[in-house]
């Protein structure tokens, strides 16, 4: 693990959030924003108190700008995310790519923890890590992300005083990273211009994702991704045998001619494969 990732991992575990300054060149972010401009213009405002009536959101960003892959597959970010999540899974998965534009006059978003979309036990594991990539500078005035430092340690507390929130000032090229257990919310925009950002989140590989990746990126789309990105999107099994197609890795769907009949093939962790083999040997011995 690199020293930079080590430092940021320590801060993330302690505070529930950290800023990876100048993670990418600002020019990369400017190019992504230019690619997304037509979609921002066409997207309608959201409906509902949670999403925000003065906010625009849209997903499936890997098909809207080729440069999004550079963010989703950022090696140091992935290293940091894996350190947070791999204690509870074999592989991480892409949970969401979403562009967000908070318009002037928008109210602050309800403080929440993104892990609460899943109804499993809380406090003993992390379910996801969010990475916010600002397209415009985030400040408290224009609706920058509000975070409650250390709130991952008080997960039974649903609301904390607003004055205890922090809003890191982050600029295009920075990555604002926070845990799914960290209380947070978009800010109210009291400025005269929209605040734009991209959130890319990663979850435990055995969870159902927020954005249903296999429908957003069906095989005819995902076959053009790099193997690593396709696996992150979900075209890979999570051992043992989870997420298969006819008992095989779902990447078989990328082929031009998939046989009608396929044998199911074990996809086990080494310890499970060893246990299964030992059991078969014992049974063969008994039969012999």
Backbone as CSV, one residue per row, in Angstrom:
resi,resn,N_x,N_y,N_z,CA_x,CA_y,CA_z,C_x,C_y,C_z
1,UNK,0.846,-1.195,0.000,0.000,0.000,0.000,0.883,1.247,0.000
2,UNK,0.524,2.243,-0.803,1.320,3.448,-0.878,1.154,4.272,0.391
3,UNK,2.144,5.116,0.660,2.096,5.954,1.852,0.904,6.903,1.805
4,UNK,0.593,7.429,0.613,-0.545,8.356,0.486,-1.849,7.657,0.845
5,UNK,-2.035,6.438,0.347,-3.259,5.694,0.662,-3.297,5.376,2.140
6,UNK,-2.173,5.029,2.713,-2.106,4.717,4.138,-2.559,5.904,4.979
7,UNK,-2.083,7.097,4.635,-2.467,8.301,5.383,-3.961,8.585,5.242
8,UNK,-4.461,8.505,4.022,-5.870,8.801,3.801,-6.769,7.754,4.439
9,UNK,-6.333,6.491,4.444,-7.118,5.438,5.082,-7.243,5.688,6.574
10,UNK,-6.172,6.138,7.194,-6.217,6.424,8.625,-7.189,7.560,8.922
11,UNK,-7.164,8.606,8.092,-8.085,9.727,8.286,-9.525,9.305,8.047
12,UNK,-9.754,8.511,7.003,-11.097,8.050,6.679,-11.669,7.208,7.810
13,UNK,-10.855,6.317,8.371,-11.323,5.481,9.473,-11.583,6.316,10.729
14,UNK,-10.793,7.348,10.954,-10.936,8.174,12.157,-12.088,9.160,12.052
15,UNK,-12.171,9.881,10.914,-13.141,10.976,10.780,-14.400,10.583,10.005
16,UNK,-14.331,9.501,9.248,-15.452,9.126,8.397,-15.389,9.765,7.031
17,UNK,-14.406,10.628,6.788,-14.241,11.271,5.490,-12.803,11.768,5.358
18,UNK,-12.390,12.004,4.126,-11.082,12.587,3.870,-11.098,13.220,2.483
19,UNK,-10.130,14.056,2.206,-9.998,14.688,0.898,-8.693,14.238,0.267
20,UNK,-8.805,13.677,-0.919,-7.646,13.295,-1.707,-7.386,14.452,-2.665
21,UNK,-6.527,15.372,-2.255,-6.293,16.572,-3.041,-5.576,16.283,-4.349
22,UNK,-6.017,16.953,-5.406,-5.423,16.839,-6.738,-5.250,15.361,-7.144
23,UNK,-6.327,14.613,-6.992,-6.292,13.198,-7.360,-6.161,13.014,-8.864
24,UNK,-6.748,13.943,-9.632,-6.616,13.932,-11.087,-6.379,15.363,-11.552
25,UNK,-5.986,15.500,-12.793,-5.772,16.831,-13.352,-7.113,17.547,-13.558
26,UNK,-7.193,18.827,-13.228,-8.443,19.569,-13.443,-8.926,19.519,-14.889
27,UNK,-7.994,19.408,-15.839,-8.397,19.350,-17.246,-9.249,18.115,-17.532
28,UNK,-8.982,17.013,-16.846,-9.796,15.811,-17.017,-11.226,16.080,-16.567
29,UNK,-11.363,16.749,-15.442,-12.688,17.068,-14.919,-13.411,18.046,-15.843
30,UNK,-12.684,19.011,-16.375,-13.298,19.970,-17.306,-13.830,19.260,-18.547
31,UNK,-13.086,18.275,-19.034,-13.542,17.523,-20.195,-14.793,16.709,-19.890
32,UNK,-14.841,16.121,-18.700,-16.030,15.369,-18.296,-17.234,16.294,-18.189
33,UNK,-17.037,17.463,-17.595,-18.160,18.392,-17.465,-18.674,18.806,-18.845
34,UNK,-17.765,19.026,-19.786,-18.192,19.378,-21.149,-19.004,18.245,-21.775
35,UNK,-18.579,17.001,-21.527,-19.331,15.858,-22.048,-20.731,15.787,-21.442
36,UNK,-20.852,16.169,-20.174,-22.126,16.040,-19.461,-23.028,17.261,-19.609
37,UNK,-22.491,18.337,-20.127,-23.273,19.582,-20.250,-24.631,19.380,-20.920
38,UNK,-24.695,18.703,-22.081,-26.010,18.525,-22.717,-26.987,17.747,-21.842
39,UNK,-26.479,16.784,-21.115,-27.350,15.999,-20.240,-27.822,16.837,-19.056
40,UNK,-26.937,17.629,-18.490,-27.359,18.523,-17.407,-28.475,19.445,-17.908
41,UNK,-28.314,19.978,-19.117,-29.319,20.900,-19.656,-30.657,20.207,-19.868
42,UNK,-30.625,18.939,-20.281,-31.862,18.234,-20.601,-32.518,17.582,-19.395
43,UNK,-31.747,17.308,-18.363,-32.287,16.585,-17.207,-33.333,17.421,-16.483
44,UNK,-34.467,16.832,-16.112,-35.473,17.559,-15.342,-35.073,17.632,-13.874
45,UNK,-35.678,18.537,-13.169,-35.474,18.617,-11.725,-36.078,17.389,-11.049
46,UNK,-35.490,17.017,-9.940,-35.954,15.836,-9.213,-37.330,16.069,-8.582
47,UNK,-37.977,14.971,-8.218,-39.215,15.000,-7.461,-38.953,14.346,-6.108
48,UNK,-39.445,14.931,-5.059,-39.304,14.317,-3.743,-38.425,15.129,-2.824
49,UNK,-38.741,15.034,-1.532,-38.023,15.818,-0.537,-36.585,15.344,-0.336
50,UNK,-36.311,14.062,-0.587,-34.952,13.564,-0.376,-34.026,13.967,-1.524
51,UNK,-34.453,13.703,-2.760,-33.618,14.064,-3.906,-33.510,15.575,-4.067
52,UNK,-34.558,16.315,-3.725,-34.506,17.762,-3.779,-35.163,18.358,-5.003
53,UNK,-36.127,19.245,-4.765,-36.902,19.822,-5.862,-36.111,20.846,-6.683
54,UNK,-34.944,21.268,-6.186,-34.096,22.201,-6.930,-32.772,21.531,-7.320
55,UNK,-32.847,20.229,-7.539,-31.654,19.445,-7.848,-31.904,18.575,-9.079
56,UNK,-30.882,18.431,-9.913,-30.913,17.509,-11.047,-29.961,16.352,-10.760
57,UNK,-30.375,15.152,-11.153,-29.549,13.958,-10.981,-29.725,13.049,-12.190
58,UNK,-28.653,12.417,-12.617,-28.743,11.363,-13.624,-27.544,10.441,-13.472
59,UNK,-27.740,9.184,-13.905,-26.727,8.160,-13.702,-26.165,7.613,-14.997
60,UNK,-25.774,6.339,-14.948,-25.155,5.611,-16.075,-24.041,6.428,-16.739
61,UNK,-23.165,6.993,-15.930,-22.181,7.945,-16.454,-21.110,7.301,-17.314
62,UNK,-20.897,5.997,-17.167,-19.872,5.354,-17.981,-20.215,5.382,-19.465
63,UNK,-21.494,5.585,-19.782,-21.895,5.686,-21.187,-22.036,7.141,-21.631
64,UNK,-21.827,8.071,-20.736,-22.034,9.488,-21.073,-20.722,10.246,-21.269
65,UNK,-19.637,9.690,-20.740,-18.316,10.286,-20.947,-17.286,9.186,-20.791
66,UNK,-16.473,8.987,-21.812,-15.475,7.922,-21.745,-14.470,8.150,-20.627
67,UNK,-14.295,9.403,-20.228,-13.312,9.723,-19.188,-13.788,9.335,-17.795
68,UNK,-15.066,9.001,-17.631,-15.554,8.579,-16.316,-14.810,7.332,-15.844
69,UNK,-14.400,6.489,-16.789,-13.637,5.297,-16.397,-12.379,5.682,-15.630
70,UNK,-11.756,6.809,-15.987,-10.553,7.250,-15.280,-10.848,7.516,-13.815
71,UNK,-12.050,7.999,-13.527,-12.429,8.242,-12.137,-12.806,6.940,-11.444
72,UNK,-13.651,6.150,-12.096,-14.137,4.912,-11.474,-13.004,3.932,-11.193
73,UNK,-11.966,3.949,-12.041,-10.869,2.992,-11.908,-9.592,3.654,-11.377
74,UNK,-9.721,4.795,-10.733,-8.544,5.481,-10.195,-7.815,4.532,-9.248
75,UNK,-6.558,4.192,-9.523,-5.890,3.126,-8.760,-5.753,3.406,-7.268
76,UNK,-5.429,4.642,-6.895,-5.262,4.930,-5.474,-6.602,4.965,-4.755
77,UNK,-7.632,5.473,-5.439,-8.966,5.456,-4.844,-9.437,4.017,-4.638
78,UNK,-9.243,3.173,-5.647,-9.644,1.772,-5.513,-8.879,1.085,-4.388
79,UNK,-7.611,1.400,-4.264,-6.808,0.815,-3.186,-7.367,1.209,-1.829
80,UNK,-7.744,2.468,-1.691,-8.312,2.956,-0.443,-9.669,2.301,-0.168
81,UNK,-10.513,2.240,-1.197,-11.832,1.625,-1.037,-11.700,0.156,-0.645
82,UNK,-10.802,-0.547,-1.300,-10.633,-1.965,-0.990,-10.144,-2.172,0.435
83,UNK,-9.299,-1.279,0.923,-8.856,-1.419,2.305,-10.034,-1.287,3.267
84,UNK,-10.999,-0.432,2.930,-12.158,-0.238,3.788,-13.158,-1.399,3.704
85,UNK,-13.292,-2.021,2.531,-14.395,-2.964,2.305,-13.992,-4.433,2.226
86,UNK,-12.771,-4.736,1.829,-12.419,-6.138,1.616,-12.430,-7.000,2.876
87,UNK,-12.385,-6.428,4.081,-12.573,-7.316,5.240,-13.906,-8.059,5.232
88,UNK,-14.893,-7.552,4.457,-16.240,-8.155,4.487,-16.691,-8.686,3.123
89,UNK,-15.815,-8.742,2.169,-16.187,-9.287,0.864,-14.930,-9.723,0.144
90,UNK,-15.114,-10.491,-0.925,-13.968,-10.920,-1.721,-13.608,-9.897,-2.784
91,UNK,-14.626,-9.222,-3.317,-14.389,-8.191,-4.320,-15.400,-7.077,-4.117
92,UNK,-14.980,-5.855,-4.448,-15.892,-4.723,-4.374,-16.670,-4.620,-5.678
93,UNK,-17.735,-3.832,-5.669,-18.560,-3.645,-6.859,-18.917,-2.176,-7.004
94,UNK,-19.155,-1.770,-8.237,-19.624,-0.413,-8.489,-21.079,-0.311,-8.036
95,UNK,-21.355,0.632,-7.170,-22.705,0.801,-6.625,-23.486,1.876,-7.372
96,UNK,-22.788,2.906,-7.833,-23.474,4.065,-8.399,-22.481,4.966,-9.110
97,UNK,-22.891,5.517,-10.248,-22.243,6.706,-10.813,-23.368,7.700,-11.075
98,UNK,-23.281,8.868,-10.482,-24.377,9.833,-10.600,-23.838,11.254,-10.659
99,UNK,-24.380,12.029,-11.577,-24.078,13.453,-11.658,-25.162,14.218,-10.907
100,UNK,-24.753,15.240,-10.165,-25.674,16.005,-9.326,-25.441,17.488,-9.562
101,UNK,-26.518,18.205,-9.778,-26.460,19.658,-9.964,-27.452,20.291,-8.997
102,UNK,-26.943,20.993,-7.994,-27.778,21.658,-6.995,-27.958,23.115,-7.413
103,UNK,-29.196,23.501,-7.657,-29.478,24.829,-8.196,-29.633,25.872,-7.094
104,UNK,-29.430,27.152,-7.440,-29.662,28.222,-6.460,-31.065,28.104,-5.860
105,UNK,-31.134,28.329,-4.574,-32.407,28.223,-3.874,-32.697,26.856,-3.320
106,UNK,-31.853,25.866,-3.630,-32.056,24.519,-3.104,-31.885,24.517,-1.588
107,UNK,-32.711,23.739,-0.921,-32.627,23.584,0.526,-31.595,22.516,0.869
108,UNK,-31.074,22.525,2.088,-30.166,21.449,2.491,-30.870,20.098,2.444
109,UNK,-30.130,19.077,2.088,-30.686,17.729,2.035,-30.769,17.131,3.428
110,UNK,-31.740,16.250,3.617,-31.871,15.522,4.869,-30.565,14.788,5.180
111,UNK,-29.986,14.988,6.368,-28.797,14.215,6.725,-29.124,12.723,6.751
112,UNK,-28.231,11.921,6.220,-28.500,10.491,6.111,-27.188,9.722,5.999
113,UNK,-27.294,8.409,6.148,-26.184,7.488,5.937,-26.550,6.590,4.757
114,UNK,-25.724,6.540,3.759,-26.066,5.782,2.555,-26.183,4.290,2.819
115,UNK,-25.534,3.791,3.846,-25.634,2.370,4.164,-27.054,1.955,4.544
116,UNK,-27.900,2.927,4.895,-29.239,2.584,5.370,-30.159,2.113,4.254
117,UNK,-29.688,2.139,2.998,-30.482,1.543,1.917,-30.528,0.025,2.059
118,UNK,-29.598,-0.540,2.820,-29.589,-1.979,3.094,-29.998,-2.212,4.539
119,UNK,-30.806,-3.221,4.766,-31.399,-3.425,6.082,-30.630,-4.408,6.957
120,UNK,-29.352,-4.615,6.669,-28.542,-5.497,7.492,-28.080,-4.813,8.762
121,UNK,-27.378,-5.538,9.626,-26.884,-4.961,10.882,-25.867,-3.859,10.614
122,UNK,-25.860,-2.869,11.443,-24.953,-1.729,11.283,-23.981,-1.668,12.460
123,UNK,-22.815,-1.140,12.185,-21.846,-0.916,13.245,-20.692,-1.892,13.233
124,UNK,-20.871,-3.083,12.668,-19.797,-4.059,12.668,-19.060,-4.172,11.357
125,UNK,-19.599,-3.536,10.315,-18.983,-3.597,9.001,-19.335,-2.348,8.209
126,UNK,-18.557,-2.099,7.174,-18.863,-1.017,6.241,-19.496,-1.614,4.987
127,UNK,-20.543,-0.964,4.503,-21.237,-1.440,3.322,-20.745,-0.772,2.031
128,UNK,-20.333,0.486,2.128,-19.915,1.189,0.918,-19.009,2.367,1.242
129,UNK,-18.361,2.851,0.181,-17.545,4.060,0.257,-17.959,4.952,-0.905
130,UNK,-18.206,6.220,-0.615,-18.570,7.210,-1.623,-17.351,8.046,-2.003
131,UNK,-17.264,8.386,-3.274,-16.225,9.301,-3.752,-16.918,10.411,-4.530
132,UNK,-16.842,11.624,-4.021,-17.436,12.787,-4.673,-16.340,13.526,-5.443
133,UNK,-16.580,13.675,-6.742,-15.654,14.407,-7.621,-16.324,15.731,-7.998
134,UNK,-15.877,16.852,-7.447,-16.513,18.123,-7.783,-16.227,18.548,-9.218
135,UNK,-17.278,18.992,-9.901,-17.115,19.607,-11.223,-16.953,21.112,-11.093
136,UNK,-17.524,21.652,-10.011,-17.321,23.051,-9.645,-16.852,23.064,-8.193
137,UNK,-16.213,24.122,-7.781,-15.740,24.206,-6.400,-16.917,24.081,-5.425
138,UNK,-16.741,23.253,-4.393,-17.759,23.078,-3.355,-17.441,24.005,-2.184
139,UNK,-18.439,24.772,-1.773,-18.339,25.593,-0.577,-19.627,25.439,0.214
140,UNK,-19.635,25.937,1.425,-20.879,25.885,2.202,-21.952,26.744,1.536
141,UNK,-21.575,27.864,0.943,-22.559,28.758,0.354,-23.276,28.135,-0.839
142,UNK,-22.539,27.376,-1.676,-23.162,26.880,-2.906,-23.683,25.448,-2.801
143,UNK,-23.734,24.904,-1.588,-24.330,23.579,-1.429,-23.340,22.450,-1.360
144,UNK,-22.106,22.741,-0.940,-21.111,21.682,-0.774,-21.592,20.620,0.205
145,UNK,-21.050,19.438,0.068,-21.472,18.306,0.894,-21.190,18.559,2.364
146,UNK,-22.239,18.432,3.188,-22.100,18.537,4.636,-21.764,17.167,5.209
147,UNK,-20.817,17.138,6.141,-20.375,15.899,6.764,-20.290,16.089,8.275
148,UNK,-20.615,15.039,9.001,-20.514,15.071,10.459,-19.350,14.167,10.860
149,UNK,-18.234,14.797,11.196,-17.009,14.082,11.529,-17.231,13.138,12.694
150,UNK,-16.789,11.891,12.522,-16.902,10.895,13.582,-18.274,10.277,13.731
151,UNK,-19.220,10.657,12.878,-20.590,10.152,13.026,-20.688,8.668,12.733
152,UNK,-19.674,8.077,12.108,-19.702,6.633,11.851,-19.622,5.837,13.149
153,UNK,-19.202,6.494,14.229,-19.125,5.814,15.522,-20.422,5.928,16.320
154,UNK,-21.366,6.736,15.852,-22.645,6.954,16.552,-23.787,6.669,15.595
155,UNK,-23.859,5.445,15.102,-24.802,5.142,14.031,-26.248,5.047,14.497
156,UNK,-26.479,5.002,15.792,-27.859,5.012,16.292,-28.427,6.429,16.345
157,UNK,-27.568,7.429,16.171,-28.013,8.822,16.192,-28.377,9.232,14.769
158,UNK,-29.646,9.539,14.541,-30.113,9.840,13.186,-29.838,11.281,12.778
159,UNK,-29.820,12.195,13.746,-29.634,13.609,13.432,-28.638,14.197,14.423
160,UNK,-27.728,14.982,13.912,-26.775,15.721,14.735,-26.943,17.202,14.463
161,UNK,-26.552,18.082,15.392,-26.742,19.515,15.188,-26.095,20.021,13.900
162,UNK,-26.832,20.847,13.179,-26.334,21.377,11.911,-25.020,22.124,12.099
163,UNK,-24.885,22.813,13.229,-23.670,23.591,13.436,-22.435,22.715,13.628
164,UNK,-22.629,21.425,13.829,-21.498,20.515,13.975,-21.029,19.954,12.633
165,UNK,-21.754,20.258,11.560,-21.352,19.750,10.249,-20.152,20.527,9.717
166,UNK,-19.391,19.872,8.875,-18.281,20.533,8.181,-18.540,20.421,6.684
167,UNK,-18.101,21.430,5.950,-18.223,21.421,4.493,-16.824,21.659,3.928
168,UNK,-16.128,20.601,3.549,-14.789,20.791,2.998,-14.856,21.569,1.686
169,UNK,-13.965,22.524,1.538,-13.833,23.212,0.255,-12.984,22.345,-0.652
170,UNK,-13.601,21.840,-1.708,-12.891,20.984,-2.656,-13.069,21.561,-4.048
171,UNK,-12.074,21.363,-4.879,-12.049,21.951,-6.218,-11.953,20.833,-7.249
172,UNK,-12.267,21.143,-8.516,-12.136,20.123,-9.562,-10.744,19.507,-9.584
173,UNK,-10.709,18.198,-9.550,-9.455,17.454,-9.449,-9.298,16.782,-8.108
174,UNK,-9.963,17.317,-7.066,-9.959,16.703,-5.748,-10.987,15.574,-5.690
175,UNK,-10.797,14.666,-4.746,-11.766,13.612,-4.468,-12.150,13.683,-2.996
176,UNK,-13.419,13.884,-2.722,-13.946,13.877,-1.359,-14.491,12.478,-1.095
177,UNK,-13.897,11.779,-0.151,-14.209,10.373,0.099,-14.841,10.245,1.479
178,UNK,-15.968,9.532,1.560,-16.595,9.328,2.869,-17.273,7.971,2.931
179,UNK,-17.357,7.453,4.150,-17.915,6.134,4.386,-19.427,6.140,4.255
180,UNK,-19.979,4.992,3.930,-21.429,4.864,3.899,-22.058,4.986,5.267
181,UNK,-21.264,4.857,6.322,-21.758,4.996,7.688,-21.657,6.425,8.201
182,UNK,-21.122,7.332,7.400,-20.947,8.730,7.811,-22.198,9.535,7.509
183,UNK,-22.703,10.247,8.498,-23.855,11.121,8.304,-23.444,12.283,7.407
184,UNK,-24.260,12.533,6.389,-23.914,13.575,5.419,-25.167,14.028,4.687
185,UNK,-25.025,15.032,3.855,-26.115,15.491,3.010,-25.640,16.640,2.149
186,UNK,-26.248,16.785,0.986,-25.957,17.950,0.161,-26.360,19.219,0.894
187,UNK,-25.687,20.302,0.591,-25.990,21.561,1.262,-27.028,22.378,0.512
188,UNK,-27.545,23.388,1.164,-28.409,24.347,0.490,-27.576,25.310,-0.338
189,UNK,-28.091,25.686,-1.485,-27.335,26.558,-2.387,-27.855,27.983,-2.266
190,UNK,-27.066,28.818,-1.575,-27.418,30.221,-1.409,-26.651,31.111,-2.376
191,UNK,-25.970,30.503,-3.338,-25.202,31.275,-4.313,-26.058,31.547,-5.545
192,UNK,-25.446,32.167,-6.550,-26.182,32.514,-7.771,-25.954,31.519,-8.897
193,UNK,-25.178,30.448,-8.646,-24.843,29.497,-9.705,-25.051,28.073,-9.215
194,UNK,-25.318,27.146,-10.126,-25.465,25.740,-9.724,-24.145,25.164,-9.224
195,UNK,-24.270,24.188,-8.351,-23.113,23.422,-7.878,-23.188,22.039,-8.495
196,UNK,-22.142,21.652,-9.216,-22.123,20.371,-9.915,-21.076,19.430,-9.333
197,UNK,-21.445,18.151,-9.271,-20.497,17.143,-8.835,-20.875,15.771,-9.358
198,UNK,-19.951,14.848,-9.233,-20.171,13.450,-9.597,-19.880,12.603,-8.377
199,UNK,-20.790,11.716,-8.037,-20.530,10.752,-6.971,-20.395,9.370,-7.590
200,UNK,-19.306,8.712,-7.252,-19.067,7.331,-7.640,-18.919,6.550,-6.353
201,UNK,-19.748,5.538,-6.169,-19.678,4.786,-4.923,-19.432,3.319,-5.208
202,UNK,-18.804,2.680,-4.218,-18.400,1.282,-4.301,-18.963,0.558,-3.089
203,UNK,-19.475,-0.648,-3.310,-20.093,-1.392,-2.219,-19.478,-2.780,-2.104
204,UNK,-19.862,-3.485,-1.050,-19.496,-4.882,-0.913,-20.011,-5.641,-2.130
205,UNK,-19.211,-6.544,-2.653,-19.542,-7.183,-3.917,-20.745,-8.095,-3.886
206,UNK,-21.237,-8.439,-2.700,-22.389,-9.333,-2.610,-23.702,-8.593,-2.365
207,UNK,-23.675,-7.274,-2.430,-24.885,-6.485,-2.223,-25.574,-6.155,-3.543
208,UNK,-26.888,-5.943,-3.477,-27.599,-5.399,-4.627,-27.263,-3.917,-4.722
209,UNK,-26.788,-3.433,-5.870,-26.353,-2.038,-5.959,-27.516,-1.065,-6.032
210,UNK,-27.245,0.163,-5.651,-28.232,1.244,-5.717,-28.690,1.457,-7.158
211,UNK,-27.724,1.525,-8.061,-27.993,1.652,-9.496,-27.794,0.268,-10.108
212,UNK,-28.832,-0.304,-10.685,-28.782,-1.686,-11.136,-27.868,-1.799,-12.364
213,UNK,-26.617,-2.098,-12.076,-25.570,-1.993,-13.081,-25.804,-2.855,-14.320
214,UNK,-26.352,-4.053,-14.161,-26.474,-4.966,-15.298,-27.538,-4.496,-16.278
215,UNK,-28.485,-3.679,-15.813,-29.459,-3.092,-16.723,-28.955,-1.772,-17.301
216,UNK,-28.231,-1.013,-16.486,-27.653,0.250,-16.964,-26.573,-0.031,-18.013
217,UNK,-25.782,-1.085,-17.781,-24.717,-1.469,-18.712,-24.938,-2.932,-19.122
218,UNK,-25.889,-3.188,-20.022,-26.151,-4.562,-20.451,-24.952,-5.137,-21.200
219,UNK,-24.952,-6.453,-21.453,-23.776,-7.084,-22.058,-23.294,-6.417,-23.331
220,UNK,-24.206,-5.941,-24.180,-23.772,-5.332,-25.434,-23.029,-4.021,-25.209
221,UNK,-23.198,-3.423,-24.038,-22.445,-2.222,-23.664,-21.180,-2.609,-22.915
222,UNK,-21.333,-3.454,-21.901,-20.216,-3.787,-21.018,-19.127,-4.583,-21.718
223,UNK,-19.432,-5.248,-22.820,-18.406,-6.012,-23.533,-17.305,-5.111,-24.078
224,UNK,-17.595,-3.809,-24.190,-16.594,-2.862,-24.683,-15.780,-2.236,-23.547
225,UNK,-16.114,-2.559,-22.299,-15.336,-2.079,-21.165,-14.057,-2.903,-21.054
226,UNK,-13.079,-2.350,-20.353,-11.914,-3.158,-20.011,-12.364,-4.302,-19.102
227,UNK,-11.638,-5.417,-19.087,-12.035,-6.529,-18.210,-12.171,-6.115,-16.747
228,UNK,-11.290,-5.224,-16.295,-11.331,-4.795,-14.898,-12.583,-3.973,-14.607
229,UNK,-12.947,-3.082,-15.532,-14.148,-2.273,-15.338,-15.393,-3.144,-15.431
230,UNK,-15.417,-4.067,-16.390,-16.574,-4.966,-16.517,-16.774,-5.769,-15.242
231,UNK,-15.689,-6.224,-14.644,-15.802,-6.972,-13.391,-16.329,-6.084,-12.276
232,UNK,-15.858,-4.840,-12.220,-16.329,-3.912,-11.194,-17.817,-3.636,-11.351
233,UNK,-18.282,-3.553,-12.590,-19.693,-3.303,-12.872,-20.559,-4.498,-12.454
234,UNK,-19.963,-5.689,-12.398,-20.720,-6.846,-11.949,-20.606,-8.068,-12.818
235,UNK,-19.822,-7.984,-13.900,-19.649,-9.134,-14.772,-18.491,-9.993,-14.264
236,UNK,-18.640,-10.431,-13.027,-17.683,-11.314,-12.368,-18.423,-11.960,-11.207
237,UNK,-18.064,-13.195,-10.906,-18.695,-13.858,-9.780,-18.043,-13.429,-8.475
238,UNK,-18.853,-13.402,-7.435,-18.343,-13.205,-6.079,-18.378,-14.576,-5.416
239,UNK,-17.212,-15.137,-5.198,-17.151,-16.485,-4.645,-17.798,-16.544,-3.248
240,UNK,-18.583,-17.602,-2.961,-18.781,-18.800,-3.765,-19.996,-18.712,-4.687
241,UNK,-19.756,-18.701,-5.972,-20.782,-18.921,-7.004,-21.867,-17.846,-7.075
242,UNK,-21.655,-16.701,-6.464,-22.700,-15.675,-6.428,-22.628,-14.806,-7.679
243,UNK,-23.784,-14.581,-8.316,-23.850,-13.729,-9.493,-23.450,-14.457,-10.757
244,UNK,-23.857,-15.717,-10.886,-23.460,-16.496,-12.058,-24.548,-16.493,-13.124
245,UNK,-24.183,-16.906,-14.308,-25.115,-17.142,-15.414,-24.916,-18.590,-15.845
246,UNK,-25.923,-19.400,-15.669,-25.838,-20.829,-15.983,-24.634,-21.475,-15.306
247,UNK,-24.364,-21.009,-14.069,-23.273,-21.599,-13.309,-21.890,-21.159,-13.731
248,UNK,-21.809,-20.105,-14.559,-20.508,-19.612,-14.997,-20.419,-18.099,-14.790
249,UNK,-19.209,-17.576,-14.991,-19.002,-16.131,-14.861,-19.889,-15.389,-15.854
250,UNK,-20.573,-14.339,-15.435,-21.472,-13.635,-16.351,-20.781,-12.985,-17.538
251,UNK,-19.455,-12.929,-17.518,-18.751,-12.393,-18.681,-18.919,-13.283,-19.906
252,UNK,-19.447,-14.504,-19.734,-19.728,-15.337,-20.908,-20.748,-14.672,-21.824
253,UNK,-21.515,-13.724,-21.286,-22.511,-13.029,-22.096,-21.872,-12.101,-23.117
254,UNK,-20.565,-11.862,-22.997,-19.882,-10.987,-23.946,-19.587,-11.699,-25.262
255,UNK,-19.681,-13.009,-25.280,-19.378,-13.753,-26.493,-20.468,-13.603,-27.535
256,UNK,-20.113,-13.833,-28.777,-21.082,-13.718,-29.869,-22.050,-14.898,-29.904
257,UNK,-21.559,-16.061,-29.542,-22.389,-17.269,-29.606,-22.258,-18.030,-28.298
258,UNK,-23.191,-17.806,-27.387,-23.178,-18.541,-26.139,-23.935,-19.849,-26.335
259,UNK,-23.306,-20.975,-26.019,-23.992,-22.260,-26.181,-25.300,-22.295,-25.390
260,UNK,-26.242,-23.042,-25.899,-27.524,-23.158,-25.209,-27.388,-23.940,-23.913
261,UNK,-26.453,-24.894,-23.886,-26.264,-25.736,-22.714,-24.828,-25.572,-22.229
262,UNK,-24.686,-25.214,-20.968,-23.372,-24.985,-20.376,-23.241,-25.777,-19.082
263,UNK,-22.043,-26.275,-18.775,-21.840,-26.920,-17.481,-21.638,-25.867,-16.392
264,UNK,-22.215,-26.094,-15.244,-21.931,-25.220,-14.102,-20.514,-25.520,-13.609
265,UNK,-19.749,-24.467,-13.337,-18.351,-24.608,-12.926,-18.175,-23.950,-11.562
266,UNK,-17.601,-24.698,-10.634,-17.384,-24.147,-9.300,-16.608,-22.839,-9.354
267,UNK,-17.029,-21.876,-8.547,-16.256,-20.665,-8.296,-16.205,-20.510,-6.780
268,UNK,-15.248,-21.181,-6.168,-15.152,-21.265,-4.719,-13.892,-20.563,-4.220
269,UNK,-13.940,-20.114,-2.982,-12.725,-19.647,-2.333,-11.804,-20.848,-2.116
270,UNK,-10.499,-20.624,-1.991,-9.580,-21.754,-1.809,-9.954,-22.656,-0.638
271,UNK,-10.375,-22.070,0.473,-10.723,-22.898,1.630,-11.955,-23.748,1.349
272,UNK,-12.902,-23.173,0.594,-14.098,-23.928,0.255,-13.787,-25.037,-0.749
273,UNK,-12.933,-24.733,-1.735,-12.546,-25.740,-2.714,-11.820,-26.900,-2.038
274,UNK,-10.969,-26.574,-1.073,-10.244,-27.622,-0.354,-11.195,-28.480,0.465
275,UNK,-12.156,-27.825,1.142,-13.123,-28.575,1.944,-13.972,-29.486,1.068
276,UNK,-14.405,-28.979,-0.102,-15.213,-29.790,-1.012,-14.411,-30.979,-1.528
277,UNK,-13.141,-30.741,-1.882,-12.307,-31.824,-2.405,-12.058,-32.889,-1.344
278,UNK,-11.809,-32.453,-0.115,-11.581,-33.409,0.974,-12.829,-34.240,1.231
279,UNK,-14.004,-33.601,1.154,-15.247,-34.336,1.365,-15.445,-35.377,0.274
280,UNK,-15.185,-34.985,-0.981,-15.334,-35.938,-2.085,-14.370,-37.100,-1.896
281,UNK,-13.115,-36.834,-1.509,-12.156,-37.906,-1.303,-12.603,-38.857,-0.206
282,UNK,-13.173,-38.252,0.872,-13.644,-39.107,1.957,-14.791,-39.985,1.511
283,UNK,-15.669,-39.436,0.681,-16.793,-40.228,0.197,-16.338,-41.326,-0.752
284,UNK,-15.352,-41.012,-1.574,-14.826,-42.028,-2.496,-14.153,-43.156,-1.724
285,UNK,-13.474,-42.779,-0.616,-12.857,-43.807,0.203,-13.872,-44.729,0.831
286,UNK,-14.994,-44.129,1.291,-16.036,-44.945,1.894,-16.646,-45.881,0.861
287,UNK,-16.826,-45.370,-0.364,-17.413,-46.205,-1.407,-16.468,-47.312,-1.838
288,UNK,-15.134,-46.996,-1.748,-14.180,-47.996,-2.174,-14.063,-49.116,-1.168
